[in-house]
Protein backbone atom coordinates (compact mmCIF):
# COMPACT_ATOMS: atom_id res chain seq x y z
CA UNK A 1 0.00 0.00 0.00
CA UNK A 2 1.44 3.36 -1.07
CA UNK A 3 1.99 6.23 1.32
CA UNK A 4 3.95 9.46 1.27
CA UNK A 5 4.66 12.79 2.90
CA UNK A 6 4.21 16.03 0.95
CA UNK A 7 5.48 19.46 1.95
CA UNK A 8 4.37 22.59 0.07
CA UNK A 9 5.52 26.18 0.71
CA UNK A 10 3.46 29.33 1.09
CA UNK A 11 3.63 31.92 -1.66
CA UNK A 12 3.20 35.64 -2.14
CA UNK A 13 1.68 36.66 -5.45
CA UNK A 14 1.78 39.76 -7.66
CA UNK A 15 4.97 41.32 -6.21
CA UNK A 16 3.34 44.65 -6.99
CA UNK A 17 2.64 45.01 -10.73
CA UNK A 18 2.72 41.30 -11.66
CA UNK A 19 -1.01 40.82 -11.11
CA UNK A 20 -1.88 37.10 -11.44
CA UNK A 21 1.44 36.32 -13.17
CA UNK A 22 4.26 36.62 -10.60
CA UNK A 23 4.76 34.94 -7.23
CA UNK A 24 7.51 33.91 -4.85
CA UNK A 25 7.63 30.85 -2.58
CA UNK A 26 8.40 31.62 1.07
CA UNK A 27 9.35 29.54 4.10
CA UNK A 28 6.03 28.61 5.64
CA UNK A 29 4.69 25.14 4.91
CA UNK A 30 1.67 22.89 4.63
CA UNK A 31 2.42 19.20 5.14
CA UNK A 32 0.35 16.11 4.41
CA UNK A 33 1.07 12.56 5.47
CA UNK A 34 -0.97 10.26 3.26
CA UNK A 35 -1.66 6.58 3.82
CA UNK A 36 -3.61 4.38 1.45
CA UNK A 37 -6.81 3.13 3.10
CA UNK A 38 -10.21 1.79 2.14
CA UNK A 39 -13.10 4.17 1.49
CA UNK A 40 -13.15 7.81 0.46
CA UNK A 41 -10.25 10.22 1.14
CA UNK A 42 -10.53 11.34 4.77
CA UNK A 43 -8.72 14.25 6.39
CA UNK A 44 -7.38 13.91 9.90
CA UNK A 45 -6.82 17.53 10.86
CA UNK A 46 -3.68 18.25 12.85
CA UNK A 47 -3.81 20.54 15.90
CA UNK A 48 -1.87 23.28 14.09
CA UNK A 49 -3.89 23.25 10.86
CA UNK A 50 -5.18 26.69 9.90
CA UNK A 51 -7.27 25.34 7.04
CA UNK A 52 -7.15 23.68 3.63
CA UNK A 53 -8.23 20.11 4.30
CA UNK A 54 -11.08 20.26 1.79
CA UNK A 55 -8.75 21.53 -0.93
CA UNK A 56 -6.34 18.66 -0.28
CA UNK A 57 -9.17 16.22 -0.91
CA UNK A 58 -10.20 18.20 -4.00
CA UNK A 59 -6.68 17.83 -5.35
CA UNK A 60 -6.76 14.07 -4.86
CA UNK A 61 -10.07 13.89 -6.72
CA UNK A 62 -8.88 16.09 -9.59
CA UNK A 63 -5.89 13.86 -10.28
CA UNK A 64 -8.08 10.76 -10.31
CA UNK A 65 -10.51 12.39 -12.75
CA UNK A 66 -7.69 13.54 -15.03
CA UNK A 67 -6.15 10.07 -15.02
CA UNK A 68 -9.52 8.36 -15.58
CA UNK A 69 -9.00 6.33 -12.42
CA UNK A 70 -11.11 5.74 -9.28
CA UNK A 71 -10.43 8.13 -6.42
CA UNK A 72 -7.85 6.44 -4.20
CA UNK A 73 -8.92 5.74 -0.65
CA UNK A 74 -6.60 7.37 1.84
CA UNK A 75 -6.12 8.86 5.27
CA UNK A 76 -4.68 12.39 5.14
CA UNK A 77 -2.95 13.92 8.15
CA UNK A 78 -2.77 17.63 7.36
CA UNK A 79 -0.91 20.33 9.27
CA UNK A 80 0.09 23.83 8.27
CA UNK A 81 1.73 26.98 9.52
CA UNK A 82 0.46 29.04 6.57
CA UNK A 83 -2.17 31.52 7.82
CA UNK A 84 -5.38 31.34 5.83
CA UNK A 85 -7.01 34.35 4.17
CA UNK A 86 -3.86 36.44 4.57
CA UNK A 87 -2.54 36.57 1.00
CA UNK A 88 0.06 33.85 1.48
CA UNK A 89 -1.21 31.16 -0.86
CA UNK A 90 -2.72 28.80 1.69
CA UNK A 91 -5.31 27.50 -0.79
CA UNK A 92 -2.72 26.99 -3.52
CA UNK A 93 -0.51 25.04 -1.12
CA UNK A 94 -3.41 22.79 -0.09
CA UNK A 95 -4.44 22.17 -3.69
CA UNK A 96 -0.89 21.34 -4.80
CA UNK A 97 -0.50 19.01 -1.82
CA UNK A 98 -3.68 17.14 -2.74
CA UNK A 99 -2.67 16.85 -6.39
CA UNK A 100 0.73 15.44 -5.47
CA UNK A 101 -0.72 13.03 -2.91
CA UNK A 102 -3.32 11.76 -5.36
CA UNK A 103 -0.73 11.42 -8.10
CA UNK A 104 1.59 9.41 -5.88
CA UNK A 105 -1.14 7.11 -4.59
CA UNK A 106 -2.19 6.40 -8.18
CA UNK A 107 1.35 5.53 -9.26
CA UNK A 108 2.29 8.91 -10.79
CA UNK A 109 0.13 9.00 -13.92
CA UNK A 110 0.91 12.72 -14.33
CA UNK A 111 4.28 14.32 -14.79
CA UNK A 112 5.26 17.63 -13.23
CA UNK A 113 3.78 19.65 -16.08
CA UNK A 114 0.50 17.75 -15.81
CA UNK A 115 0.21 18.53 -12.11
CA UNK A 116 0.79 22.21 -12.89
CA UNK A 117 -1.86 22.22 -15.63
CA UNK A 118 -4.45 20.76 -13.27
CA UNK A 119 -3.60 23.31 -10.60
CA UNK A 120 -3.95 26.19 -13.06
CA UNK A 121 -7.33 24.88 -14.21
CA UNK A 122 -8.53 24.77 -10.62
CA UNK A 123 -7.15 28.19 -9.62
CA UNK A 124 -7.84 30.05 -12.86
CA UNK A 125 -4.35 31.59 -12.81
CA UNK A 126 -0.89 30.17 -12.27
CA UNK A 127 1.06 32.50 -10.01
CA UNK A 128 0.62 30.98 -6.53
CA UNK A 129 0.47 27.37 -7.73
CA UNK A 130 3.63 27.78 -9.82
CA UNK A 131 5.58 29.17 -6.86
CA UNK A 132 4.19 26.50 -4.54
CA UNK A 133 5.00 23.65 -6.93
CA UNK A 134 8.32 24.78 -8.36
CA UNK A 135 9.67 27.16 -5.70
CA UNK A 136 11.61 30.39 -6.08
CA UNK A 137 10.20 33.24 -8.12
CA UNK A 138 7.70 32.04 -10.70
CA UNK A 139 6.37 33.77 -13.81
CA UNK A 140 3.07 32.29 -15.02
CA UNK A 141 1.99 33.70 -18.38
CA UNK A 142 -1.46 32.93 -19.86
CA UNK A 143 -1.15 31.76 -23.48
CA UNK A 144 -3.46 30.16 -26.03
CA UNK A 145 -2.05 26.77 -25.00
CA UNK A 146 -2.39 27.24 -21.25
CA UNK A 147 -0.46 29.05 -18.55
CA UNK A 148 3.26 28.97 -19.33
CA UNK A 149 5.60 28.66 -16.34
CA UNK A 150 9.01 30.29 -16.35
CA UNK A 151 11.36 30.32 -13.34
CA UNK A 152 13.18 33.55 -12.52
CA UNK A 153 16.58 33.11 -10.89
CA UNK A 154 17.39 35.80 -8.35
CA UNK A 155 20.51 37.78 -9.18
CA UNK A 156 21.16 38.47 -5.48
CA UNK A 157 19.94 36.82 -2.26
CA UNK A 158 16.75 38.21 -0.74
CA UNK A 159 14.61 37.59 2.33
CA UNK A 160 10.84 37.93 2.48
CA UNK A 161 9.76 40.05 5.44
CA UNK A 162 5.99 39.78 5.84
CA UNK A 163 3.62 41.66 8.11
CA UNK A 164 0.63 39.37 8.71
CA UNK A 165 -2.35 41.25 10.22
CA UNK A 166 -4.72 39.56 12.61
CA UNK A 167 -7.60 40.54 10.32
CA UNK A 168 -8.44 38.21 7.47
CA UNK A 169 -9.47 38.97 3.91
CA UNK A 170 -10.73 36.65 1.22
CA UNK A 171 -9.56 36.82 -2.38
CA UNK A 172 -13.08 37.20 -3.73
CA UNK A 173 -13.56 40.35 -1.63
CA UNK A 174 -10.22 41.82 -2.66
CA UNK A 175 -10.91 41.09 -6.34
CA UNK A 176 -14.32 42.72 -6.17
CA UNK A 177 -12.80 46.18 -5.58
CA UNK A 178 -10.50 45.96 -8.63
CA UNK A 179 -12.16 47.46 -11.74
CA UNK A 180 -12.52 45.50 -14.97
CA UNK A 181 -10.85 48.27 -16.98
CA UNK A 182 -8.15 50.79 -16.16
CA UNK A 183 -6.84 53.94 -17.82
CA UNK A 184 -4.28 53.42 -20.58
CA UNK A 185 -1.67 55.42 -18.69
CA UNK A 186 -2.01 53.02 -15.74
CA UNK A 187 -1.82 49.96 -18.00
CA UNK A 188 1.36 51.31 -19.60
CA UNK A 189 2.85 52.10 -16.20
CA UNK A 190 2.20 48.57 -14.97
CA UNK A 191 3.58 46.94 -18.08
CA UNK A 192 6.76 48.99 -17.74
CA UNK A 193 7.16 48.21 -14.06
CA UNK A 194 6.54 44.50 -14.57
CA UNK A 195 9.37 44.41 -17.11
CA UNK A 196 11.55 46.43 -14.74
CA UNK A 197 10.70 44.04 -11.90
CA UNK A 198 11.91 41.00 -13.85
CA UNK A 199 15.11 42.86 -14.72
CA UNK A 200 15.65 43.94 -11.10
CA UNK A 201 15.12 40.44 -9.69
CA UNK A 202 17.12 38.44 -12.22
CA UNK A 203 19.86 41.03 -12.67
CA UNK A 204 20.33 41.73 -8.98
CA UNK A 205 19.48 45.39 -9.60
CA UNK A 206 17.96 45.91 -6.17
CA UNK A 207 18.16 49.69 -6.47
CA UNK A 208 15.35 49.36 -9.04
CA UNK A 209 12.99 47.28 -6.88
CA UNK A 210 11.20 50.11 -5.05
CA UNK A 211 10.09 51.63 -8.35
CA UNK A 212 9.55 48.24 -10.00
CA UNK A 213 7.19 47.03 -7.25
CA UNK A 214 4.95 50.10 -7.54
CA UNK A 215 1.52 49.15 -8.89
CA UNK A 216 -1.44 50.96 -10.45
CA UNK A 217 -3.60 47.98 -11.37
CA UNK A 218 -4.84 46.61 -8.04
CA UNK A 219 -3.11 48.15 -5.02
CA UNK A 220 -4.69 51.62 -5.27
CA UNK A 221 -8.14 50.01 -5.17
CA UNK A 222 -7.29 47.50 -2.46
CA UNK A 223 -5.97 50.32 -0.31
CA UNK A 224 -9.63 51.15 0.26
CA UNK A 225 -9.98 47.95 2.28
CA UNK A 226 -6.38 47.93 3.56
CA UNK A 227 -5.79 51.62 4.30
CA UNK A 228 -2.55 50.89 6.17
CA UNK A 229 -0.83 49.65 3.00
CA UNK A 230 0.94 52.91 1.93
CA UNK A 231 2.16 53.49 5.49
CA UNK A 232 3.64 50.01 5.82
CA UNK A 233 5.23 50.09 2.37
CA UNK A 234 6.89 53.39 3.22
CA UNK A 235 8.03 52.07 6.60
CA UNK A 236 9.56 48.95 5.02
CA UNK A 237 11.49 51.02 2.51
CA UNK A 238 12.64 53.47 5.19
CA UNK A 239 13.92 50.53 7.26
CA UNK A 240 16.02 49.22 4.38
CA UNK A 241 13.76 47.05 2.22
CA UNK A 242 14.58 47.05 -1.47
CA UNK A 243 10.85 47.11 -2.24
CA UNK A 244 7.47 46.31 -0.74
CA UNK A 245 3.91 45.59 -1.81
CA UNK A 246 0.62 43.99 -0.85
CA UNK A 247 1.05 40.22 -0.55
CA UNK A 248 -1.32 38.59 -3.01
CA UNK A 249 -4.85 39.83 -2.44
CA UNK A 250 -3.91 40.95 1.08
CA UNK A 251 -4.13 41.77 3.87
CA UNK A 252 -0.45 40.89 4.47
CA UNK A 253 2.35 43.18 3.32
CA UNK A 254 5.49 41.76 1.71
CA UNK A 255 8.91 43.44 1.80
CA UNK A 256 11.93 42.09 -0.07
CA UNK A 257 15.20 42.82 1.68
CA UNK A 258 18.83 41.81 1.51
CA UNK A 259 19.65 39.30 4.27
CA UNK A 260 21.66 41.78 6.36
CA UNK A 261 18.79 44.26 6.32
CA UNK A 262 15.91 41.88 6.98
CA UNK A 263 15.99 42.19 10.77
CA UNK A 264 15.76 45.98 10.60
CA UNK A 265 12.92 45.77 8.11
CA UNK A 266 11.06 43.39 10.39
CA UNK A 267 11.37 45.85 13.28
CA UNK A 268 10.40 48.78 11.06
CA UNK A 269 7.26 47.03 9.81
CA UNK A 270 6.24 45.90 13.29
CA UNK A 271 6.76 49.36 14.78
CA UNK A 272 4.84 51.08 11.99
CA UNK A 273 1.91 48.70 12.34
CA UNK A 274 1.83 49.16 16.12
CA UNK A 275 1.94 52.95 15.74
CA UNK A 276 -1.24 52.96 13.66
CA UNK A 277 -2.98 50.30 15.76
CA UNK A 278 -2.82 47.36 13.33
CA UNK A 279 -2.40 44.11 15.26
CA UNK A 280 -0.41 41.37 13.65
CA UNK A 281 2.83 39.43 13.39
CA UNK A 282 5.94 40.25 11.39
CA UNK A 283 7.90 37.32 9.93
CA UNK A 284 11.39 37.17 8.46
CA UNK A 285 11.24 34.29 5.99
CA UNK A 286 13.59 32.66 3.51
CA UNK A 287 12.64 32.44 -0.13
CA UNK A 288 12.00 28.73 -0.67
CA UNK A 289 13.98 27.60 -3.74
CA UNK A 290 12.77 24.00 -4.05
CA UNK A 291 9.00 24.18 -3.99
CA UNK A 292 6.83 21.18 -3.19
CA UNK A 293 8.49 17.94 -2.13
CA UNK A 294 7.16 14.40 -2.15
CA UNK A 295 8.83 11.86 0.11
CA UNK A 296 7.59 8.30 -0.55
CA UNK A 297 7.39 5.73 2.21
CA UNK A 298 10.47 3.56 2.72
CA UNK A 299 10.92 1.08 -0.09
CA UNK A 300 8.73 2.96 -2.60
CA UNK A 301 10.07 4.57 -5.79
CA UNK A 302 10.53 8.34 -5.83
CA UNK A 303 7.67 10.32 -7.36
CA UNK A 304 8.17 11.26 -11.00
CA UNK A 305 5.91 14.31 -10.60
CA UNK A 306 8.73 16.36 -9.15
CA UNK A 307 11.52 15.24 -11.45
CA UNK A 308 13.53 18.33 -12.45
CA UNK A 309 12.50 19.73 -15.82
CA UNK A 310 13.65 23.35 -15.76
N, C-alpha and C positions, 0 to 999 in steps of 0.2 A: 504494500500500500504506500503510495507516494505521500510525501509531506515536505514542507519547506518553511523557511523563514524569509520574509521580504521586508526590506527597509527602504522607505521612500522619503526624500527630503521635502521640506517646505519650499515655497518659491514666492518671489515678489515680482509681479508683472508690471509692464508698461515702462518702468524706468524713466518716467516723465513722458516724452513725446511718442514712445513706441507703443501706442494704444493697441492692445490685442496681438502684438507681434513680437514683443521683447520681454524676456523674463530672466531672472537669475535664481539659481538654487542656493538655499542658505541652510545653515546647520541646525535645523530643528527637524524631528523625524516622526513619521508614523511607521509602526512595525506591526506585522501580522505573522503569527505562527499558524500555519495551516496543516491540518491532519485529515487525510481521507477518512470518511465515515459514511455510514448508510444514511439515506434520507436527504432532505434539502440542505443547502448551505445554512449553517447556523452560526451566528456571531456570539462569542463569549466576550463580553465587554470587560476590558481591564479597568482597574480602579483609577488609572490616570488618563483614561480616554476622554478627550474633549468632544468627540463626535466623529462621524464618518462611517460607522458600521454598515449602514444601508448601502452606501456607495461602494463599499468593498464587495458586498454581495452582488450589486449590479454589475460590477466589473467581471466577476466570475460568470455571471449569466451571459454577458455580452460576448465573451470569448467562446463559450459553448455554442451560442447561436451562429457566430461567424464561422466556426469550424464545422457546423452541422452535426454536433454531437450532443448527447444528453448532458444536462447540467451535472457536474460532479458533486456528489455528496461530500461534505466536509465540515469540520469544526474549525472556526476561525477565532483565534485569540488576538484581539486588536488592542493596541495601546498607542498613545500619541502624545507628544508634547507640542504639537502645532495648535495654537489657539484657533478656534473656529470663528468665522464671520469677522475676521480682522484683516483681510487682504493679504494673507500669507499662504494661499493655495492649499488650504486643508482639504477641500473637496477634490482637487486634482490629485493630491497625494493618495487619498482613499481610493479613487477610481483606478489610478495606476497600480496600486497595490492589489486590488481585486483582479484586474486584468492579468497581472503577472502570476498571481496565485492560480487562477483558473487555467492559464496557459500551461503552467507547470503540472498541475494535477491531470491535465489532459494529454500530457506527453509532448508539450511544446509544438502544437500545430502551427503556431504563428511565429514568424521571426520578429526581430526588433522593430522593423518598419511596420509590420502588420499590427503590432501592439499600439504603436503611435497613431496609425490611421484610425483604429477603433476609438482611441482616446479623443482624438480630434472630432470625430463624428459625435461623440457623446457630449463634449464640451462646447462645440460650435466654433472654437478657435483653439490655436495650438500653443499659446505662449506658456501658460503654467504647466501644462502636461509635458511639453518638450523639456522644460527645465527640470521637472520632477523625474522624468524618465532618463534623460541623458546627462544631467548635471551642468554645472558651469553657467555661462551666459548663452541663452538660446534665442535664435531668430527664427520665427515661424511665419512664413509668408504664404498667404492664400494664393493659389494658382488654379488654373482650369483643371488640373489633375489632382487637386488636393492641397493640403497645407504642407509646403516644403520646409523642412527643418535644416538649419545651418548653424553649427556651433561657432561661437565667437571666442577666440582665445585672448585672455586679458594680457595686455602688454606690460602691466605692472601689477603687483599684488594689491588686493583691496580687501577690506573687511566690510561687512554689512552691519551697520548700527541701526537698530529698529526701535522706535518708540511704539509700544503696543498699548493703546488706551483700554481702559476697563470697558468702555462702551463698545457695543457691537454694531455692525452694519452689514447688511446683506447685499450681494452684488446686484440683485434686481432693483433694489432701491437706489443704489448709486448710479446704475445705468439709466434709470428713469429721468434723472436730472440733466443728462447729456443730450443736447439737441441732435436731431437727425441730419441737419445741415449746418455748416459753419461758413463764415465769410472767407472769401478767397485769400485774403491777406493772412488769415489765421492758418488756413490749410498750407499755404506756402511756407509760413514760418515753421510749422510742425515738420513738414517734409525736410526742410533744411536742417533743423535741429536733430532729427532722427539720423540723417546722414552724418552729421557732426558727432553724434553720440557713438555710432559704430566706430568712427575714426578715433575718437578719444579713448574708447575702451581697448580696442585692438592695438592701437599705436602707443598706448601708455601716455597719451597726452592729457594728463589729469588736469592741467590748467584750463582745459576746454570744457570740463564736465559740468561746471555750474551753469554755463550758458546752454550746453547741449541738453541738460535735463530739464530745462524750462519747457513748459507745455501750454498750448492754447486750445487744445481739443477737448480735454475733459476736466483738468484740474480747476480752471476758473469756475466751472459750474458745480463741481463737487465741493468747492470751498463753501458753498451755501449750506451744506450739511456738515462740513468739517471746518468751521471758521478758524480754528487754530492752525490750519495748514501753513499759511504764509509765515506766521510767527515761528513755527518750529523749523521750517526750511531755512529761514534766516538765521536762527540760532545754531543750527547744525553747521552752516557755512562759516559763521563767525567763530565757532569752536574748532574749525580746521577740516571739516568735511570737504571733499572735492566737489560734491554735488548732493542734492537731496530732492525728494519727490514724495508724492503719495504712493503708498505701497498697494499695488493692484487697485481695487475699487475702494480701498480704505477700510477702516479708519486709521490704520497704522501709517507711520511715516518712516521712509527708508532713507538713510544717508550712506553714501559710499565714501570710505576714508582709507587712507594709507594705514597700514598696521600700527605705526608708531603714533598715529593721531587718533586712533579709534577710542581709546579710553577718555580722552578729553572731549571728543564728540558725544560720547555716551553721557558724560556729566553735563555738558551743555544742553543736550536735549532734555534730560531729566529736570534740570533746573528751570528751563524755559517752560516746560509743561506745568511744573509745580507753581510757578509764578502766576500763571493764568488759570490755575485751578482745574487742570485736566489730569485726572487720576490715571495712572497706568504704570507700565514697566518698561524699562529701556534695556535692550539686549545688544551685546556685542557678539556678532556671529561670524563664523567663517563662511566663505563662499564654498559650497560643496561641489567639488569638481567631478565626482563619479556618478551622481544620480542614483537611480534605484538599483538595488542589489537583491539578487535571489540566491539564497544559500540552501541547496537541497539537503535533505536528511543524509546521514552517513550511508555511504554505499550506493547512492543514487547518482546518475550522471548530471553534470552541470547543465543549467538551463541554456538553451540556444538563444532565447529571446534577448539576452543581454550580451551576446557576442559582439565585440567591437566592430563597428562598420563605418567609422568616421573617415 
